[in-house]
Amino acid sequence: MKSTPTWRTWRELLRVCAHPTHLRKTVTIALLVGTVLFAINQLDVVLGGRATGVVWFKVLLTYLVPFCVSNYGILVATYREDSES
């Protein structure tokens, strides 16, 4: 069984976020939650042909925010207090 990577430094933090298992989970969460939020907040504007650059920026943020929040949860759970590996 592979161990879950932990982090203490910024370099290790990026390694944890890029770990294939974590990345798969965070992207899945971003797609699911982002799609629901997009449908609630912007779908009518896009389907009505009234989408502007600002609307598309909001759509990007709609997917980016759950991706960042899920990564934050992983980072909180994998932080290493001491210098042990």
Accessible surface in RSA format (square Angstrom, percent):
REM  Atomic radii and reference values for relative SASA: ProtOr
REM  Chains: A
REM  Algorithm: Lee & Richards
REM  Probe-radius: 1.40
REM  Slices: 20
REM RES _ NUM      All-atoms   Total-Side   Main-Chain    Non-polar    All polar
REM                ABS   REL    ABS   REL    ABS   REL    ABS   REL    ABS   REL
RES MET A   1   242.44 125.6 152.02 100.6  90.42 215.3 130.32 110.8 112.12 148.5
RES LYS A   2   186.18  90.8 164.08 100.7  22.10  52.6 113.78 102.4  72.39  77.1
RES SER A   3   100.05  84.5  76.81 102.5  23.24  53.5  51.74 110.2  48.31  67.7
RES THR A   4    80.86  57.5  63.55  64.4  17.32  41.3  30.52  41.0  50.34  76.1
RES PRO A   5    16.12  11.7   6.82   6.2   9.30  33.8  16.12  13.3   0.00   0.0
RES THR A   6    45.98  32.7  42.94  43.5   3.04   7.3  36.62  49.2   9.37  14.2
RES TRP A   7    39.61  15.9  39.61  19.2   0.00   0.0  39.61  21.1   0.00   0.0
RES ARG A   8    99.96  42.0  83.93  42.8  16.02  38.1  14.12  19.3  85.84  52.0
RES THR A   9    73.33  52.2  67.85  68.8   5.47  13.0  69.40  93.2   3.93   5.9
RES TRP A  10   199.78  80.2 197.59  95.6   2.19   5.1 167.46  89.3  32.32  52.4
RES ARG A  11   202.73  85.1 194.22  99.0   8.51  20.3  77.25 105.6 125.48  76.0
RES GLU A  12    41.51  23.8  41.12  31.1   0.38   0.9  13.44  26.0  28.07  22.9
RES LEU A  13    20.66  11.5  20.66  14.8   0.00   0.0  20.66  14.5   0.00   0.0
RES LEU A  14   119.49  66.5 116.79  83.6   2.70   6.8 117.17  82.3   2.31   6.2
RES ARG A  15   122.09  51.3 112.51  57.4   9.59  22.8  75.30 102.9  46.79  28.4
RES VAL A  16     0.00   0.0   0.00   0.0   0.00   0.0   0.00   0.0   0.00   0.0
RES CYS A  17    23.57  17.8  22.78  25.4   0.79   1.9  15.69  39.8   7.88   8.5
RES ALA A  18    63.15  58.1  49.38  76.2  13.77  31.3  51.94  73.1  11.21  29.7
RES HIS A  19    48.34  26.4  44.47  30.9   3.87   9.9  35.11  36.2  13.24  15.4
RES PRO A  20    86.92  63.3  81.25  74.1   5.67  20.6  85.97  71.0   0.95   5.9
RES THR A  21    53.38  38.0  53.23  54.0   0.15   0.4  32.68  43.9  20.70  31.3
RES HIS A  22    13.72   7.5  13.72   9.5   0.00   0.0   4.20   4.3   9.52  11.1
RES LEU A  23    72.27  40.2  72.27  51.7   0.00   0.0  72.27  50.8   0.00   0.0
RES ARG A  24   151.08  63.4 142.65  72.7   8.43  20.1  71.64  97.9  79.44  48.1
RES LYS A  25   116.08  56.6 112.01  68.7   4.08   9.7  68.84  62.0  47.24  50.3
RES THR A  26     0.09   0.1   0.09   0.1   0.00   0.0   0.09   0.1   0.00   0.0
RES VAL A  27    63.40  41.7  62.99  57.0   0.41   1.0  63.40  55.1   0.00   0.0
RES THR A  28    64.06  45.6  62.86  63.7   1.20   2.9  44.33  59.5  19.72  29.8
RES ILE A  29    72.17  41.1  71.29  53.1   0.87   2.1  72.17  52.0   0.00   0.0
RES ALA A  30     7.68   7.1   7.68  11.9   0.00   0.0   7.68  10.8   0.00   0.0
RES LEU A  31   101.74  56.7 100.41  71.8   1.32   3.3 100.68  70.7   1.06   2.8
RES LEU A  32   117.24  65.3 114.20  81.7   3.05   7.7 116.44  81.8   0.81   2.2
RES VAL A  33    63.73  41.9  61.21  55.4   2.52   6.1  63.73  55.4   0.00   0.0
RES GLY A  34     0.00   0.0   0.00   N/A   0.00   0.0   0.00   0.0   0.00   0.0
RES THR A  35    67.93  48.3  67.93  68.9   0.00   0.0  56.67  76.1  11.27  17.0
RES VAL A  36    88.41  58.2  85.15  77.1   3.26   7.8  88.32  76.7   0.09   0.2
RES LEU A  37    65.93  36.7  65.93  47.2   0.00   0.0  65.93  46.3   0.00   0.0
RES PHE A  38    32.17  16.1  32.17  19.9   0.00   0.0  32.17  19.5   0.00   0.0
RES ALA A  39    49.01  45.1  34.34  53.0  14.67  33.4  34.65  48.8  14.36  38.0
RES ILE A  40   122.95  70.0  91.62  68.3  31.33  75.5  98.57  71.0  24.37  66.1
RES ASN A  41    80.46  55.5  61.09  59.0  19.37  46.7  15.16  36.5  65.30  63.1
RES GLN A  42    20.68  11.6  20.68  15.1   0.00   0.0   0.00   0.0  20.68  15.7
RES LEU A  43    63.74  35.5  63.72  45.6   0.03   0.1  63.72  44.7   0.03   0.1
RES ASP A  44    91.80  64.3  80.10  79.7  11.70  27.7  45.33 106.7  46.47  46.3
RES VAL A  45    31.65  20.8  31.65  28.6   0.00   0.0  31.65  27.5   0.00   0.0
RES VAL A  46    36.13  23.8  25.28  22.9  10.84  26.1  25.28  22.0  10.84  29.4
RES LEU A  47   136.94  76.3 104.03  74.4  32.91  82.7 106.68  74.9  30.27  81.4
RES GLY A  48    44.22  54.5   0.00   N/A  44.22  54.5  21.88  60.0  22.34  50.0
RES GLY A  49    68.19  84.1   0.00   N/A  68.19  84.1  34.65  95.1  33.54  75.1
RES ARG A  50   142.44  59.8 127.46  65.0  14.98  35.7  74.18 101.4  68.26  41.4
RES ALA A  51    32.18  29.6   6.54  10.1  25.64  58.3   6.54   9.2  25.64  67.9
RES THR A  52    76.77  54.6  69.25  70.2   7.52  17.9  71.81  96.5   4.96   7.5
RES GLY A  53    59.45  73.3   0.00   N/A  59.45  73.3  40.87 112.2  18.58  41.6
RES VAL A  54    98.75  65.0  95.14  86.1   3.61   8.7  97.47  84.7   1.29   3.5
RES VAL A  55    18.10  11.9  18.10  16.4   0.00   0.0  18.10  15.7   0.00   0.0
RES TRP A  56   127.63  51.2 121.73  58.9   5.90  13.9 107.96  57.6  19.67  31.9
RES PHE A  57   116.87  58.5 111.54  69.1   5.32  13.8 116.04  70.4   0.83   2.4
RES LYS A  58    98.70  48.2  97.22  59.6   1.48   3.5  46.13  41.5  52.57  56.0
RES VAL A  59    18.02  11.9  18.02  16.3   0.00   0.0  18.02  15.7   0.00   0.0
RES LEU A  60   105.91  59.0 100.64  72.0   5.27  13.2 105.36  74.0   0.54   1.5
RES LEU A  61    66.85  37.2  66.42  47.5   0.43   1.1  66.74  46.9   0.11   0.3
RES THR A  62    19.45  13.8  11.80  12.0   7.65  18.2   8.42  11.3  11.04  16.7
RES TYR A  63    58.87  27.5  57.84  32.9   1.04   2.7  43.35  32.6  15.52  19.1
RES LEU A  64    79.98  44.5  76.54  54.8   3.45   8.7  79.64  55.9   0.35   0.9
RES VAL A  65    84.14  55.4  82.51  74.7   1.64   3.9  84.14  73.1   0.00   0.0
RES PRO A  66    11.18   8.1   6.30   5.7   4.88  17.7  10.64   8.8   0.53   3.3
RES PHE A  67    54.49  27.3  54.49  33.8   0.00   0.0  54.49  33.0   0.00   0.0
RES CYS A  68    66.32  50.2  59.40  66.3   6.92  16.3  27.52  69.7  38.80  41.8
RES VAL A  69    96.29  63.4  91.93  83.2   4.37  10.5  93.95  81.6   2.34   6.3
RES SER A  70    16.23  13.7   5.30   7.1  10.92  25.2  13.90  29.6   2.32   3.3
RES ASN A  71    13.44   9.3  13.44  13.0   0.00   0.0   8.97  21.6   4.47   4.3
RES TYR A  72   149.09  69.6 147.31  83.8   1.78   4.6 107.36  80.7  41.73  51.4
RES GLY A  73    38.68  47.7   0.00   N/A  38.68  47.7  32.93  90.4   5.75  12.9
RES ILE A  74    28.70  16.3  25.69  19.1   3.01   7.2  28.02  20.2   0.68   1.8
RES LEU A  75    22.74  12.7  22.72  16.3   0.02   0.0  22.74  16.0   0.00   0.0
RES VAL A  76    91.80  60.4  73.06  66.1  18.74  45.2  77.80  67.6  14.00  38.0
RES ALA A  77    85.21  78.3  45.57  70.3  39.64  90.2  55.43  78.1  29.77  78.9
RES THR A  78    12.44   8.8   9.77   9.9   2.66   6.3  12.44  16.7   0.00   0.0
RES TYR A  79    91.34  42.6  69.46  39.5  21.88  56.9  40.26  30.3  51.08  63.0
RES ARG A  80    33.83  14.2  29.43  15.0   4.40  10.5  18.01  24.6  15.82   9.6
RES GLU A  81   137.51  78.9 123.92  93.7  13.60  32.4  58.08 112.3  79.43  64.9
RES ASP A  82    70.64  49.5  64.43  64.1   6.20  14.7  40.04  94.2  30.59  30.5
RES SER A  83    95.90  81.0  73.51  98.1  22.39  51.6  37.50  79.9  58.39  81.8
RES GLU A  84   120.89  69.4 113.08  85.5   7.81  18.6  45.63  88.3  75.26  61.4
RES SER A  85   143.84 121.5  77.58 103.5  66.26 152.6  67.29 143.3  76.55 107.2
END  Absolute sums over single chains surface
CHAIN  1 A     6294.3       5383.8        910.5       4438.8       1855.5
END  Absolute sums over all chains
TOTAL          6294.3       5383.8        910.5       4438.8       1855.5
